[in-house]
Amino acid sequence: MNNYTAAVPALNALADPHANAIAPVCSPAVAVGNPRNINDVQAATEDVESRKRLGNVHGNRETDAEMGAARVRRHVVLGENAVSIYPSAEAPAWFAPAMQVALQPLLHAELRGIARMINSNVCQDNDMIEALVDNHGTIPAMLPGGLTLGMLKALPPATVDALLSAYDQVAVGNEAARRRQLCVWLGLKQGFFQCG
């Protein structure tokens, strides 16, 4: 389709008569259905550039709204004409799903960061610990619901090891070291998880 799909009204004349004489409106209104024309882009650009020159030379003879209106109008005209020049410029159908897949690890990392910030305030045994998602965006099944610092300190060693594994962490050291490793992974401050 090579016709305008949106009406593009002409710019209003500048409120300052002297400024309007220096930078008159160049581009006419465009109606829906009019053929797209690269000359409309040139005229809209001339409106923007003449108002820029006016602002540079004569300071405050135009308002920000008048300059903004010229810029917005040019973007509308450019957008309408770009569609006819580059009809397949939109993203292909596969792009959004592929981006969703590609961004999931970043999203999961951000969610873990938020949970860790919350957990950095945990300091008493009855404080709740915010669960972290794993690399697949799920909370490990063996992580008890409503986990508190006191419950974390009392988790069986096998559960601690299973949680480290679920979070793709390599368990290192003795039982106390592995529990500290899990606490650090969850974002707890080291002074509050003296877990034996």
KAFEN-V509176 format. One record per pair of residues at least 24 apart in sequence whose ideal C-beta (glycine too) atoms are under 8 Angstrom apart, sorted by the first residue. I is the first residue (numbers start at 1). J is the second residue. D is the distance in Angstrom with one decimal. If there is no record, write none. Layout:
[[I J D] [I J D]]
This chain:
[[1 84 7.5] [2 35 6.0] [2 36 5.3] [2 84 5.0] [3 32 7.7] [3 33 5.1] [3 34 6.4] [3 35 5.8] [3 36 6.5] [4 30 5.4] [4 31 7.1] [4 32 5.8] [4 33 6.6] [4 34 5.0] [4 35 7.8] [4 36 6.0] [4 80 5.3] [5 32 6.6] [5 80 6.8] [6 32 6.5] [6 76 6.6] [6 80 6.5] [7 31 5.8] [7 32 5.1] [8 40 7.7] [8 73 6.4] [8 76 5.3] [8 77 5.8] [8 80 7.2] [9 73 7.8] [11 47 5.8] [11 69 6.0] [11 70 5.8] [11 73 6.0] [12 66 7.7] [12 69 7.2] [14 51 7.7] [14 54 7.9] [14 61 7.4] [14 62 5.6] [14 66 5.7] [15 63 7.1] [15 66 7.2] [16 61 4.9] [16 62 6.9] [18 61 6.7] [19 54 5.7] [19 58 6.7] [19 61 3.8] [19 62 5.6] [22 50 7.7] [22 54 5.6] [22 58 7.1] [22 61 7.7] [23 47 7.9] [23 50 4.0] [23 51 5.3] [23 53 7.1] [23 54 4.4] [23 62 7.4] [24 50 7.7] [26 50 7.0] [27 73 7.3] [27 77 7.5] [30 77 7.2] [36 80 6.0] [36 81 5.2] [36 84 4.7] [37 81 7.7] [38 81 6.3] [40 77 5.1] [40 81 6.9] [41 74 7.7] [41 77 5.5] [41 78 5.9] [41 81 5.4] [44 70 7.7] [44 73 5.6] [44 74 4.1] [44 77 4.4] [44 78 7.4] [45 74 5.9] [47 73 7.0] [47 74 7.0] [48 74 5.1] [104 137 6.5] [105 135 6.6] [107 137 7.4] [108 133 5.3] [108 134 7.5] [108 135 6.0] [108 136 7.6] [108 137 5.2] [111 137 7.8] [115 186 7.7] [115 187 6.6] [116 186 6.9] [116 187 2.8] [117 187 6.9] [118 187 7.5] [119 186 5.3] [119 187 3.8] [119 188 5.5] [120 187 5.3] [120 188 7.2] [120 189 5.8] [122 149 5.3] [122 188 5.7] [122 189 7.7] [122 192 6.4] [123 149 7.7] [123 189 7.2] [123 192 4.7] [124 149 6.6] [124 192 7.9] [125 149 5.1] [125 150 3.3] [125 153 7.1] [126 150 6.2] [129 186 6.0] [129 188 7.4] [130 187 8.0] [132 167 7.1] [132 185 7.3] [132 186 6.2] [132 187 7.7] [134 166 5.7] [134 167 5.7] [134 168 7.1] [135 167 8.0] [135 168 5.9] [140 166 3.7] [140 167 7.0] [142 166 6.8] [149 188 7.3] [149 192 6.7] [149 193 6.8] [152 179 7.9] [152 182 7.5] [152 183 6.9] [152 186 7.6] [152 193 7.2] [152 195 7.3] [153 179 7.7] [153 193 7.0] [153 195 4.6] [153 196 7.3] [155 179 7.5]]
